[in-house]
Amino acid sequence: MNTQEVIALFDKYVIGNYGRLPKVITKGLNNKLWDLEGNEILDMFPGWAVSGIGHCHPKVVQAVQKQAAELLHMDNTFYTLQQGQLAKMLSERGFGGKSFFCNSGAEANEAALKLARKHTPREKYKFITAEKSFHGRTFATVTATGQPKYHEGFLPLPAGFVYVPYNDIDALQEAFDDEVAAVMIEPIQGEGGVHEATAEYMQTIRDLCDEHRALMILDEVQTGMGRTGRWFGYQHYEVTPDIITLAKSLGGGLAIGAMMARPEIAASLVPGTHASTFGGNPLACAAGIAVIEAIEQEELIDNTNKMGQYAREKLEQLKQAYPVIDHIRGKGLMLGIQLTLPGSTIVSRCLKKGLRINCTQETVLRFMPSMTVTREEIDNAVGILDEALNEEE
Ligand SMILES: *Cc1c(COP(=O)(O)O)cnc(C)c1O
């Protein structure tokens, strides 16, 4: 089959809920992809942050192959070694929490919202989330997502969600009362355009949650697992959350999500209150363990900080040449390029030249390479972006 034939197959048999780029991808290795015709693509947005240590990392592939031959799936009727080990590794790198495992970011956030309602008294039912946030597509998480465009056509939404402008301390104080069960926020908004929470904002969330006995939930589905130059995004701040949620790069390409909560809060999820059939299966957990081992053995957090700094310098240079670049923002390898015009044509032009980047919120290019990225790959990527911007003038 050629590309046109695969696309025809999709048109006929796959639900058209994604706007896809016209390429069929058949192979990935580290920061490269290959399409059906054998063209090579430099991937600076691998798997929407899922392939955080590159495509098909050899340590992950090896761990998955070994585990697949031993035990693919085991339900939570029993114990497995891998689930316990991964939970311990996350706890030790985080705030000593206990984990519940599921299969995606949305499910991890669902679990966090349910735990917040379960753990707090009955009169506490409200969730405060931010405008331009992104928390997933299930009914509760799409409602938590503070973007009206994702709500369109799905009303009425579950009750209890209150939205505040991100980083606005006054608005947060205004919205808070004793009916709030939890605040859910991203340390850096990803889909919302790479916006970082200020230190003052994070501290205010912590203080208000303590004052009103509400829980502080950080959605680290995108910022977790080293992306920002620390294991978790909250570690750039002086605050400790009550719950964090993880997914995306946690499994190095396998579907896995996790919610980690402080032990005294986690204790509210007694048997019968929440569950996931596939959650914490040995295959996904073996992959998660391999991801953490690879990050440490190959010092990838250190590389994230170095390459994040380097990429930023290169992009700042590009900004000097192109007035359409307003500014660069972000942390580690989670970088956003704020343009003064829509970015989708630039993304398409880059792809034709063999570079994959992403555009969100119409005018923000997202540059989020894997933690294994090299100087040379950044140079190549910025070179192609330079050409694409040059055609814009
Ligand atoms: C991607 C994302 C989600 C949703 O994850 P899924 O695995 O697609 O359900 C939730 N929160 C944030 C911050 C994300 O980036």
The ligand as an SDF file (V2000), in Angstrom:
LIG
                    3D

 15 15  0  0  0  0  0  0  0  0999 V2000
   -1.9350   15.0870   27.0980 C   0  0  0  0  0  0  0  0  0  0  0  0
   -2.3950   15.6480   28.3830 C   0  0  0  0  0  0  0  0  0  0  0  0
   -3.4840   15.0860   29.0770 C   0  0  0  0  0  0  0  0  0  0  0  0
   -4.3240   13.9630   28.5220 C   0  0  0  0  0  0  0  0  0  0  0  0
   -3.6150   12.7790   28.3840 O   0  0  0  0  0  0  0  0  0  0  0  0
   -4.2710   11.5560   27.5480 P   0  0  0  0  0  0  0  0  0  0  0  0
   -3.2580   10.4660   27.7090 O   0  0  0  0  0  0  0  0  0  0  0  0
   -4.4130   12.0220   26.1350 O   0  0  0  0  0  0  0  0  0  0  0  0
   -5.5660   11.2430   28.1580 O   0  0  0  0  0  0  0  0  0  0  0  0
   -3.8010   15.6080   30.3090 C   0  0  0  0  0  0  0  0  0  0  0  0
   -3.1080   16.6400   30.8410 N   0  0  0  0  0  0  0  0  0  0  0  0
   -2.0700   17.1960   30.2060 C   0  0  0  0  0  0  0  0  0  0  0  0
   -1.3290   18.3160   30.8500 C   0  0  0  0  0  0  0  0  0  0  0  0
   -1.6760   16.7290   28.9470 C   0  0  0  0  0  0  0  0  0  0  0  0
   -0.6560   17.3040   28.3080 O   0  0  0  0  0  0  0  0  0  0  0  0
  1  2  1  0
  2  3  1  0
  2 14  2  0
  3  4  1  0
  3 10  2  0
  4  5  1  0
  5  6  1  0
  6  7  2  0
  6  8  1  0
  6  9  1  0
 10 11  1  0
 11 12  2  0
 12 13  1  0
 12 14  1  0
 14 15  1  0
M  END
$$$$
